[in-house]
Amino acid sequence: MQGNKLRLAIRATASALILGTASQASAFEVSAGDYSADIYGYARFNASYDIDEEIGISTRSGAFSAINTGAAEDNEVTGHFGADAVQTRLGVRTTTPEGVKIVVEGDFRPGQLRLRHGYGEYKGVLLGQTWSNFTSFVGNTSTLDFDSLAGLAGLQGRVGQARYTSGPFSVSVEEATDTGIVGNPNDKQGLPAFTARIQDSSGGFSYSGALLAKQTTYDTGTDDDSIFGFAAFGAAKMALGDTVTVQGTVSYTNGANGYLYRSGENFGAEDAYMDGSSLEAISGYGGSIGMGVNLGAGSSVNVGYGIATVDWDDAEDDGAAVADKSETNQNLMANYQWSPVKNVKLGVEYAYFKRENVSGDDGDASRILFAGQYNF
């Protein structure tokens, strides 16, 4: 019918996006009948120079797993340059006349198109893939490194879930993040993860806190055992006047180390170990602290420190092979960011990474990262 023909009108609007994980303002609005959709995204260039050894991965982020430790540090090849544009992002979001919100977003990490967000939401009920409910960005310091600081609050990743939100409170049932069992490959996800979170603000103070429970199970067909793991975090940010913010996070996990950000080899240590035929939980803790200073004229300086530590003592005492496991990961990042013109952000960042293993071997690496981002 003539009345059902689509009417298409595209108009450019302003975009505001800081470098990193912030959300985009819409750049294009597409109208079709009673529907409208925002198309948003950015093109992003990242380039890194590894001073001591090559630890860069896609988006030129630094990886703890690539740091040489012990004697291997004596044979390091110094000076490595790398660049890519795989952080480039594209998304579409719409709200139907009935009030249903739908978001589909992807980027190109690690080198091909991948789904970041794909969900629908109606009256507080969300179904699909988006940030874990056991995540908060409230206490995060702005960094150019896409993977950012160790010890940030929660998963810092996106999972399939069913979530309900009412005001500052939200609960979810999610795909569990399973980081495995030391000494046993027969782990499985028997149940989803269960989360609860509060996030709110008052004046210049913002805060968030969350709890999570998940099951870790092994099953060989003849032997099996399971334990429940738990995790918690708190995050806060305080504005000190108009130019300075201070922020930080604290986290604790027990049998849920996939939710201790950047622990273990890079993103999460194992949840448990085998003591004979029994599962035993592995615990960990971490945190971050940082400061941001707005210098005016579109420029800012940000400095942040993060640490994640896993308690391998019981596993080691019970004879598990954990000597080469990463016990403590820590990093420091300091950057200068500048917006020379609307919708453009440039920045340079110095980062220091250190890894310490259960055996006592350690290693460190320094690097410089440059980023340029063009938003639409």
FENRASUL-V992722 format. One record per residue. RES is the residue in three letters. SS is DSSP state (@ for helix, = for strand, . for the rest). NEAR is the number of other ideal C-beta (glycine too) atoms within 10 Angstrom. Layout:
res=RES ss=SS near=NEAR
res=RES ss=SS near=NEAR
This chain:
res=MET ss=. near=4
res=GLN ss=@ near=4
res=GLY ss=@ near=5
res=ASN ss=@ near=6
res=LYS ss=. near=9
res=LEU ss=. near=9
res=ARG ss=. near=7
res=LEU ss=. near=8
res=ALA ss=. near=9
res=ILE ss== near=10
res=ARG ss== near=10
res=ALA ss== near=10
res=THR ss=. near=12
res=ALA ss=. near=10
res=SER ss=. near=19
res=ALA ss=. near=12
res=LEU ss=. near=22
res=ILE ss=. near=17
res=LEU ss=. near=26
res=GLY ss=. near=22
res=THR ss=. near=14
res=ALA ss=. near=12
res=SER ss=. near=12
res=GLN ss=. near=20
res=ALA ss=. near=15
res=SER ss=. near=20
res=ALA ss=. near=20
res=PHE ss== near=16
res=GLU ss== near=15
res=VAL ss== near=17
res=SER ss== near=14
res=ALA ss== near=13
res=GLY ss=. near=11
res=ASP ss=. near=8
res=TYR ss== near=12
res=SER ss== near=15
res=ALA ss== near=18
res=ASP ss== near=18
res=ILE ss== near=17
res=TYR ss== near=22
res=GLY ss== near=21
res=TYR ss== near=22
res=ALA ss== near=14
res=ARG ss== near=22
res=PHE ss== near=16
res=ASN ss== near=25
res=ALA ss== near=17
res=SER ss== near=26
res=TYR ss== near=16
res=ASP ss== near=25
res=ILE ss=. near=13
res=ASP ss=. near=20
res=GLU ss=. near=22
res=GLU ss=. near=20
res=ILE ss=. near=24
res=GLY ss== near=24
res=ILE ss=. near=19
res=SER ss=@ near=17
res=THR ss=@ near=23
res=ARG ss=@ near=25
res=SER ss=. near=22
res=GLY ss== near=26
res=ALA ss=. near=19
res=PHE ss=@ near=25
res=SER ss=@ near=13
res=ALA ss=@ near=18
res=ILE ss=. near=25
res=ASN ss=. near=21
res=THR ss=. near=18
res=GLY ss=@ near=13
res=ALA ss=@ near=8
res=ALA ss=@ near=12
res=GLU ss=@ near=16
res=ASP ss=@ near=7
res=ASN ss=@ near=8
res=GLU ss=. near=15
res=VAL ss=. near=10
res=THR ss=. near=10
res=GLY ss=. near=11
res=HIS ss== near=15
res=PHE ss== near=12
res=GLY ss== near=14
res=ALA ss== near=12
res=ASP ss== near=20
res=ALA ss=. near=13
res=VAL ss=. near=19
res=GLN ss=. near=22
res=THR ss=. near=19
res=ARG ss== near=20
res=LEU ss== near=18
res=GLY ss== near=19
res=VAL ss== near=17
res=ARG ss== near=17
res=THR ss== near=18
res=THR ss== near=16
res=THR ss=. near=14
res=PRO ss=. near=9
res=GLU ss=. near=7
res=GLY ss=. near=9
res=VAL ss=. near=12
res=LYS ss== near=13
res=ILE ss== near=16
res=VAL ss== near=20
res=VAL ss== near=18
res=GLU ss== near=21
res=GLY ss== near=18
res=ASP ss== near=20
res=PHE ss=. near=18
res=ARG ss=. near=19
res=PRO ss=. near=11
res=GLY ss=. near=9
res=GLN ss=. near=8
res=LEU ss=. near=10
res=ARG ss== near=11
res=LEU ss== near=12
res=ARG ss== near=18
res=HIS ss== near=15
res=GLY ss== near=15
res=TYR ss== near=20
res=GLY ss== near=15
res=GLU ss== near=18
res=TYR ss== near=14
res=LYS ss=. near=9
res=GLY ss=. near=12
res=VAL ss== near=11
res=LEU ss== near=19
res=LEU ss== near=13
res=GLY ss== near=18
res=GLN ss== near=19
res=THR ss== near=20
res=TRP ss== near=20
res=SER ss=. near=26
res=ASN ss=. near=28
res=PHE ss=. near=29
res=THR ss== near=24
res=SER ss=. near=28
res=PHE ss=. near=23
res=VAL ss=. near=20
res=GLY ss=. near=26
res=ASN ss=. near=24
res=THR ss=. near=27
res=SER ss=. near=24
res=THR ss=. near=29
res=LEU ss=. near=29
res=ASP ss=. near=24
res=PHE ss=. near=22
res=ASP ss=. near=20
res=SER ss=. near=27
res=LEU ss=. near=29
res=ALA ss=. near=29
res=GLY ss=. near=29
res=LEU ss=. near=30
res=ALA ss=. near=30
res=GLY ss== near=26
res=LEU ss=. near=28
res=GLN ss=. near=21
res=GLY ss=. near=16
res=ARG ss== near=19
res=VAL ss== near=19
res=GLY ss== near=15
res=GLN ss== near=22
res=ALA ss== near=15
res=ARG ss== near=22
res=TYR ss== near=14
res=THR ss== near=17
res=SER ss== near=9
res=GLY ss=. near=9
res=PRO ss=. near=12
res=PHE ss== near=13
res=SER ss== near=18
res=VAL ss== near=16
res=SER ss== near=22
res=VAL ss== near=16
res=GLU ss== near=21
res=GLU ss=. near=14
res=ALA ss=. near=23
res=THR ss=. near=22
res=ASP ss=. near=20
res=THR ss=. near=22
res=GLY ss=. near=19
res=ILE ss== near=23
res=VAL ss== near=18
res=GLY ss=. near=16
res=ASN ss== near=17
res=PRO ss=. near=8
res=ASN ss=. near=13
res=ASP ss== near=19
res=LYS ss== near=12
res=GLN ss=. near=14
res=GLY ss=. near=14
res=LEU ss=. near=14
res=PRO ss=. near=18
res=ALA ss== near=27
res=PHE ss== near=18
res=THR ss== near=25
res=ALA ss== near=15
res=ARG ss== near=24
res=ILE ss== near=14
res=GLN ss== near=20
res=ASP ss== near=13
res=SER ss== near=14
res=SER ss== near=7
res=GLY ss=. near=7
res=GLY ss=. near=12
res=PHE ss== near=12
res=SER ss== near=20
res=TYR ss== near=18
res=SER ss== near=23
res=GLY ss== near=18
res=ALA ss== near=27
res=LEU ss== near=15
res=LEU ss== near=27
res=ALA ss== near=17
res=LYS ss== near=27
res=GLN ss== near=20
res=THR ss== near=29
res=THR ss== near=19
res=TYR ss== near=23
res=ASP ss== near=13
res=THR ss=. near=10
res=GLY ss=. near=6
res=THR ss=. near=5
res=ASP ss=. near=11
res=ASP ss== near=14
res=ASP ss== near=18
res=SER ss== near=15
res=ILE ss== near=18
res=PHE ss== near=15
res=GLY ss== near=24
res=PHE ss== near=16
res=ALA ss== near=27
res=ALA ss== near=19
res=PHE ss== near=29
res=GLY ss== near=18
res=ALA ss== near=26
res=ALA ss== near=19
res=LYS ss== near=23
res=MET ss== near=14
res=ALA ss== near=16
res=LEU ss== near=11
res=GLY ss=. near=8
res=ASP ss=. near=8
res=THR ss=. near=12
res=VAL ss== near=12
res=THR ss== near=20
res=VAL ss== near=15
res=GLN ss== near=23
res=GLY ss== near=24
res=THR ss== near=28
res=VAL ss== near=18
res=SER ss== near=25
res=TYR ss== near=17
res=THR ss== near=30
res=ASN ss== near=20
res=GLY ss=. near=22
res=ALA ss=. near=32
res=ASN ss=@ near=30
res=GLY ss=@ near=26
res=TYR ss=@ near=33
res=LEU ss=. near=33
res=TYR ss=. near=29
res=ARG ss=. near=28
res=SER ss=. near=31
res=GLY ss=. near=23
res=GLU ss=. near=18
res=ASN ss=. near=21
res=PHE ss=. near=23
res=GLY ss=. near=25
res=ALA ss=. near=29
res=GLU ss=. near=27
res=ASP ss=. near=31
res=ALA ss== near=29
res=TYR ss== near=24
res=MET ss== near=19
res=ASP ss== near=16
res=GLY ss=. near=9
res=SER ss=. near=11
res=SER ss== near=13
res=LEU ss== near=21
res=GLU ss== near=18
res=ALA ss== near=20
res=ILE ss=. near=31
res=SER ss== near=22
res=GLY ss== near=27
res=TYR ss== near=18
res=GLY ss== near=28
res=GLY ss== near=23
res=SER ss== near=28
res=ILE ss== near=18
res=GLY ss== near=25
res=MET ss== near=17
res=GLY ss== near=21
res=VAL ss== near=14
res=ASN ss== near=15
res=LEU ss== near=12
res=GLY ss== near=9
res=ALA ss=. near=8
res=GLY ss=. near=15
res=SER ss== near=15
res=SER ss== near=20
res=VAL ss== near=14
res=ASN ss== near=25
res=VAL ss== near=16
res=GLY ss== near=26
res=TYR ss== near=20
res=GLY ss== near=26
res=ILE ss== near=20
res=ALA ss== near=31
res=THR ss== near=21
res=VAL ss== near=26
res=ASP ss== near=17
res=TRP ss=. near=23
res=ASP ss=@ near=13
res=ASP ss=@ near=15
res=ALA ss=@ near=24
res=GLU ss=@ near=17
res=ASP ss=@ near=9
res=ASP ss=. near=14
res=GLY ss=. near=12
res=ALA ss=. near=21
res=ALA ss=. near=12
res=VAL ss=. near=24
res=ALA ss=. near=13
res=ASP ss=. near=12
res=LYS ss=. near=20
res=SER ss== near=25
res=GLU ss== near=25
res=THR ss== near=19
res=ASN ss== near=30
res=GLN ss== near=22
res=ASN ss== near=27
res=LEU ss== near=18
res=MET ss== near=25
res=ALA ss== near=18
res=ASN ss== near=24
res=TYR ss== near=15
res=GLN ss== near=24
res=TRP ss== near=14
res=SER ss=. near=20
res=PRO ss=. near=10
res=VAL ss=. near=8
res=LYS ss=. near=10
res=ASN ss=. near=16
res=VAL ss== near=15
res=LYS ss== near=22
res=LEU ss== near=18
res=GLY ss== near=23
res=VAL ss== near=15
res=GLU ss== near=21
res=TYR ss== near=16
res=ALA ss== near=25
res=TYR ss== near=17
res=PHE ss== near=26
res=LYS ss== near=19
res=ARG ss== near=26
res=GLU ss== near=18
res=ASN ss== near=19
res=VAL ss=. near=19
res=SER ss=. near=14
res=GLY ss=. near=10
res=ASP ss=. near=17
res=ASP ss== near=17
res=GLY ss== near=21
res=ASP ss== near=17
res=ALA ss== near=26
res=SER ss== near=17
res=ARG ss== near=24
res=ILE ss== near=15
res=LEU ss== near=25
res=PHE ss== near=16
res=ALA ss== near=25
res=GLY ss== near=15
res=GLN ss== near=24
res=TYR ss== near=16
res=ASN ss== near=23
res=PHE ss=. near=18
